[in-house]
């Protein structure tokens, strides 16, 4: 599980310059840019990015993740997969040496 530092929000927010907030495609409510945590379960593992900007509907609460943030999240997951460790259990009993 990867954790991002709080200052990362500003870095990710830079990716969204020029994008409009617009309205929710589910209910038509106003979208506001907020800090959120993204989670994805793949192959029984949890991948998480904390404090990233995403649009949240002020009416229904629907979360809209901008494409640049989605790409960053996917890149983080792929990097984590290439660097993951596999646990190897020792078959000996604890009292054996």
C-alpha positions, 0 to 999 in steps of 0.5 A: 500500500503506497501513501502519498504525502499531504503536499502531493495534493498540490502536485496532483492539482497542477495536473488539473489546470484548465479543466472545468468543474462542470456538473455531475453526470448522475444527478446534475449537481455541482462538482467541487474539487476536494481531497479524496483517497483512492482505493483499488483492490486487485488480485487480493491486494489493496492499492491506495493513493491518499489526498488526491484531488477529485471532483465530488458532487455536492448533491449526491456525493458521486466521485469523479476522478479526472483522467490525469489523476487516474493515469497517475494512480494506474502508474503507481499500481504498475510500479508497485506490482513490479516492486512487490515482495512475496512472503516465503514461509519457513516450513519448520515448526517454531520449536525446531532449529 
